[in-house]
Amino acid sequence: MQCKEKSARLVVTMGMPAFMYKTFFGAHTAKNLALNLRRCGVGPVRETFVGGVGSESAGRRWIVAMARLVRLDAFLRAGRRVGRVLAGAGTLAIGAYLANVAFGWARFGKAAHARSLLDDVMPEYDVRLDHRVTIHAPAKLTLETLAQTQLERSPLIQALFRARRILLRGAAPPAVPAGGLFEQLEAIGWRIVAQEHDRELVFGAVTTPWKADPEFIGLDAEEFRRFRAPGYVKIAFSLRVEPRGENAAARTQTRALATDPASRRRFRRYWAFLSPGIEIVRVLLLAQLKGETEARQRAQSRLRAG
């Protein structure tokens, strides 16, 4: 017979000291009973030996103590259940991450094609990320909000940047540049290398992303297209907003290309292990843009209604 999800505590009382019972007499009766319970599937089986039980007052004290042990056992039982759930979730998370690493390694250099201004800026690439979201607000308001949003407003994005810095043993980050998203990007080295008025901006830079504290080197559009110096990765990403009736579709696409075989090997290792975090940052940025834009739209609607 199996007793699933059952535990037990054996309480043995005696007149002699409990130490003598366990040491000199071996507590064989309790051990045999505990063994039989474990064979039936009960576990864990805990043992409590109470010696010197001779007076009524001592008995009352031990009854109170047993009540505390019952509550402790219940707490430990619940803790084991939570531990199993967390262990299972952790195993799944690790499995999903390793699967993503394998997928990122395998798809490196095989990204699918998608039409964009990036086709002129970087027609060849090793990797491509593409994310989009529908925003229930006009495209003009969405683009205005995009220019004003800031990455540091998201604690999750900041946590991902901090995790990368810890993992690669980077230095403390510099002070966050003032201004909106576009000004902040240009302040750390990114440059606009293509744009479509009121619809899409493409930022580009060359860097060594596998370093703990990479430097982003901005180039003008023509220099960026021609750049082939070994030892670097060219990265370009677009921020695009398109009208969809009364709503808007916001999209970000990122492309990256290593400039020589040695850099490609280093970048491939870096990308395989850290691309999940890179993708999450883009998803969070679009979610932040959606939330801020729709909040502004609601505020404007209330003002018009009032």
Order of alpha helices (4+ residues) and beta strands (2+ residues): beta-alpha-alpha-beta-alpha-alpha-beta-alpha-alpha-alpha-beta-beta-alpha-beta-beta-alpha
